[in-house]
Amino acid sequence: MKHFRTFAAACSLAAILPAAGNASVVVNIEETSTGVVATYSGSIDTHGLIYKGHELLEAFIWGTGGSIRLGAHDRDLIYSGFSGPTSWGSGFFWEADSAAGDLFGVDSFYGYPRISLPILYHSGAALSGSAGFSGRTLAWLGLNKGQYVYTAGTQTVTVNIGVDSDAGAVPEPATWVMMIMGFGATGGALRRRQKVASRVSC
């Protein structure tokens, strides 16, 4: 019963902690046999960000401006409040050949990072989308391979260009809790076995 309560406590913490840790987006930009494909997923907590207006743009990528917009063509909400790099290379502005899913973007049009979200977006809601650039390579688009991270408080937007999206990944807080509780439970079980073994040997 004691171990069940410990496990239940760990699960409760795991349910609470992701609320802060999950407010992040990961964008992966990769070369394929048919061109460059950009995909993303995650969520954004808009509380504390600064509303900057709205625009209506197609999906695109722009290396010099450290900018990408993915997902369906739609009017968006623009927020500032993130800090991070303002360039990913020497590439020009290129419109995507295809795009699908929810609208999301990162741009540095005005010399500082901004993000774009769907016009009816609710803070914390799940997002995912893509954009394709047929027949292109990262070099042709003028994109430097690497990981570009933007932060606003505890949340992040990570743009991976031609790199493994799992490289250097840091576990979510809830994952740490589950790992620590698991180590504790394993240690407790080993201690009990040692006590039983010592009694039997006496």
C-alpha positions as CSV (number, residue, x, y, z in Angstrom):
1,M,0.0,0.0,0.0
2,K,2.9,2.3,0.9
3,H,4.4,1.9,-2.6
4,F,1.1,2.5,-4.3
5,R,0.8,5.8,-2.5
6,T,4.3,6.7,-3.6
7,F,3.5,5.8,-7.2
8,A,0.2,7.8,-7.0
9,A,2.1,10.8,-5.6
10,A,4.6,10.6,-8.5
11,C,1.7,10.4,-11.1
12,S,0.1,13.5,-9.5
13,L,3.3,15.5,-9.8
14,A,3.7,14.3,-13.3
15,A,0.2,15.6,-14.1
16,I,0.9,19.0,-12.6
17,L,4.4,19.7,-13.9
18,P,3.9,19.4,-17.7
19,A,1.6,22.4,-17.6
20,A,4.8,24.6,-17.6
21,G,7.1,22.3,-19.4
22,N,4.8,21.5,-22.3
23,A,4.5,25.1,-23.4
24,S,7.0,24.8,-26.2
25,V,7.2,24.2,-30.0
26,V,9.8,22.2,-31.9
27,V,10.3,23.0,-35.7
28,N,12.3,20.4,-37.7
29,I,13.6,21.5,-41.1
30,E,15.2,18.6,-43.1
31,E,16.3,17.6,-46.5
32,T,14.5,14.7,-48.2
33,S,14.8,13.0,-51.6
34,T,12.2,15.4,-53.0
35,G,13.3,18.7,-51.3
36,V,13.2,20.4,-47.9
37,V,10.4,19.6,-45.5
38,A,9.6,21.6,-42.4
39,T,7.3,20.2,-39.7
40,Y,6.4,21.4,-36.2
41,S,4.3,20.5,-33.2
42,G,3.8,21.8,-29.6
43,S,1.9,24.5,-27.9
44,I,2.4,28.1,-26.8
45,D,1.4,29.9,-23.5
46,T,0.5,33.4,-24.7
47,H,0.3,34.8,-21.1
48,G,3.1,37.3,-20.6
49,L,3.7,37.7,-24.3
50,I,3.1,41.0,-26.1
51,Y,0.4,41.2,-28.8
52,K,1.8,43.0,-31.9
53,G,-1.1,42.7,-34.3
54,H,-1.8,40.4,-37.3
55,E,-0.8,39.7,-40.8
56,L,-1.8,37.5,-43.7
57,L,1.1,35.7,-45.4
58,E,1.7,32.4,-47.2
59,A,4.0,29.7,-45.8
60,F,7.7,30.7,-46.4
61,I,11.2,30.5,-45.2
62,W,13.9,33.2,-45.0
63,G,17.4,32.3,-43.7
64,T,18.7,35.9,-43.4
65,G,15.7,36.9,-41.4
66,G,15.6,33.8,-39.2
67,S,12.0,33.3,-40.3
68,I,9.6,30.5,-41.2
69,R,5.9,30.2,-41.4
70,L,4.2,26.8,-41.7
71,G,0.6,25.6,-41.9
72,A,-2.4,26.8,-43.8
73,H,-2.7,30.2,-45.3
74,D,-4.6,32.3,-42.8
75,R,-4.6,35.6,-40.8
76,D,-2.4,35.2,-37.7
77,L,-1.8,36.7,-34.3
78,I,1.7,38.0,-33.7
79,Y,3.4,38.1,-30.3
80,S,6.8,39.3,-29.1
81,G,8.4,38.4,-25.8
82,F,10.8,35.7,-27.0
83,S,14.6,36.2,-27.2
84,G,16.9,34.3,-29.5
85,P,18.8,34.4,-32.8
86,T,17.7,36.7,-35.6
87,S,19.3,34.8,-38.6
88,W,19.8,31.2,-39.7
89,G,22.0,31.9,-42.7
90,S,22.2,33.9,-45.9
91,G,19.1,32.7,-47.7
92,F,16.5,34.9,-49.4
93,F,12.7,34.9,-48.9
94,W,11.2,31.7,-50.5
95,E,7.5,30.8,-50.5
96,A,6.6,27.2,-49.8
97,D,5.2,24.9,-52.5
98,S,2.9,23.2,-50.1
99,A,1.6,23.7,-46.5
100,A,-0.8,22.0,-44.2
101,G,-2.0,22.1,-40.6
102,D,-2.2,24.9,-38.1
103,L,-0.5,28.2,-38.8
104,F,2.7,28.9,-36.8
105,G,5.7,31.0,-37.5
106,V,8.9,32.5,-36.1
107,D,10.3,35.7,-37.6
108,S,12.7,38.5,-37.0
109,F,11.3,41.1,-39.5
110,Y,12.0,43.9,-37.1
111,G,15.3,42.8,-35.6
112,Y,13.8,40.8,-32.7
113,P,12.0,37.4,-32.6
114,R,8.2,37.3,-32.9
115,I,5.9,34.3,-33.2
116,S,2.7,33.8,-35.3
117,L,-0.3,31.8,-34.1
118,P,-3.7,31.1,-35.6
119,I,-6.2,33.9,-35.4
120,L,-8.5,31.9,-33.0
121,Y,-5.7,30.3,-31.0
122,H,-6.4,29.5,-27.3
123,S,-3.3,29.7,-25.1
124,G,-1.9,26.2,-24.4
125,A,-3.8,24.4,-27.2
126,A,-1.9,21.8,-29.3
127,L,-0.5,22.9,-32.7
128,S,1.0,21.0,-35.6
129,G,1.7,21.8,-39.2
130,S,4.1,21.6,-42.2
131,A,5.5,23.3,-45.2
132,G,7.4,21.9,-48.2
133,F,10.0,23.3,-50.6
134,S,10.2,21.0,-53.6
135,G,13.5,20.3,-55.3
136,R,15.4,22.5,-52.9
137,T,18.3,21.7,-50.5
138,L,19.2,23.5,-47.2
139,A,22.2,25.0,-49.0
140,W,20.1,26.2,-51.9
141,L,17.8,27.9,-49.4
142,G,20.8,29.5,-47.7
143,L,20.1,27.8,-44.3
144,N,23.0,27.0,-41.9
145,K,22.6,23.6,-40.2
146,G,22.2,23.9,-36.4
147,Q,19.8,24.3,-33.5
148,Y,18.2,27.7,-32.9
149,V,16.5,28.2,-29.6
150,Y,14.1,31.0,-28.6
151,T,13.0,31.5,-25.0
152,A,10.2,33.3,-23.1
153,G,10.3,32.5,-19.4
154,T,10.2,28.8,-19.1
155,Q,8.8,28.0,-22.6
156,T,10.9,27.6,-25.8
157,V,10.6,27.5,-29.5
158,T,13.4,25.3,-31.0
159,V,14.2,25.3,-34.7
160,N,16.3,22.3,-35.8
161,I,17.8,22.8,-39.3
162,G,19.4,19.6,-40.6
163,V,20.1,18.2,-37.2
164,D,18.7,15.3,-35.1
165,S,15.7,16.8,-33.2
166,D,16.5,14.5,-30.2
167,A,20.2,15.5,-29.9
168,G,20.8,17.1,-26.5
169,A,17.2,16.8,-25.6
170,V,16.5,17.6,-21.9
171,P,13.8,15.5,-20.2
172,E,10.6,17.3,-19.2
173,P,10.1,18.0,-15.5
174,A,7.5,15.3,-15.2
175,T,10.0,12.8,-16.7
176,W,12.5,13.8,-14.1
177,V,10.0,13.2,-11.3
178,M,9.1,9.8,-12.7
179,M,12.7,8.8,-13.0
180,I,13.6,9.9,-9.5
181,M,10.6,8.1,-8.0
182,G,11.5,5.0,-10.0
183,F,15.1,5.1,-8.6
184,G,13.7,5.6,-5.1
185,A,11.3,2.6,-5.4
186,T,14.1,0.4,-6.8
187,G,16.5,1.4,-4.0
188,G,13.8,0.6,-1.4
189,A,13.1,-2.8,-2.9
190,L,16.8,-3.6,-2.8
191,R,17.1,-2.6,0.8
192,R,14.2,-4.8,1.8
193,R,15.7,-7.7,0.0
194,Q,19.0,-7.2,1.8
195,K,17.2,-7.1,5.2
196,V,15.3,-10.3,4.4
197,A,18.5,-12.0,3.2
198,S,20.3,-11.0,6.4
199,R,17.5,-12.5,8.6
200,V,17.5,-15.7,6.7
201,S,21.2,-16.1,7.0
202,C,21.2,-15.6,10.8
